[in-house]
Amino acid sequence: MSWLSNSNPYLPWNWPSDLSKSFVSQLEPGIEFLLHVFLLSILSIIQTILSSFEFMFSSSLMAIVYSFQSLGPLGLPLFTGFFIVAAGISMDLFHFAHDLPIVGDFI
């Protein structure tokens, strides 16, 4: 008599409930996997953008340093002067941006 019970998976009238339980048990991991793939692709895009900015900054900085190294003993005073002028210009641009109404709210 236990063969005809409702918990027997071989009976045809139990197949829809088994399928729905199987589907529901696999739905949550499937959605989590799709969310994981989506967030991973966003992370990859952001990482690519930031690494390209880092590469441009470091390569331009190394180009400046190598150009001043090629000047020999005259390179250190010129590099110091260039650094002071660049810092002054960046501070002036920062103060100018601070006075703008839109940018000043965020700075």
Protein Blocks (a to p, Z undefined) as FASTA:
>chain_A
ZZmpmklmkbmklmmmmmmmmmmmmmmmmmmmmmmmmmmmmmmmmmmmmmmmmmmmmmmm
mmmmmmmmmnommlmmmmmmmmmmmmmmmmmmmmmmmmpmklmmmZZ
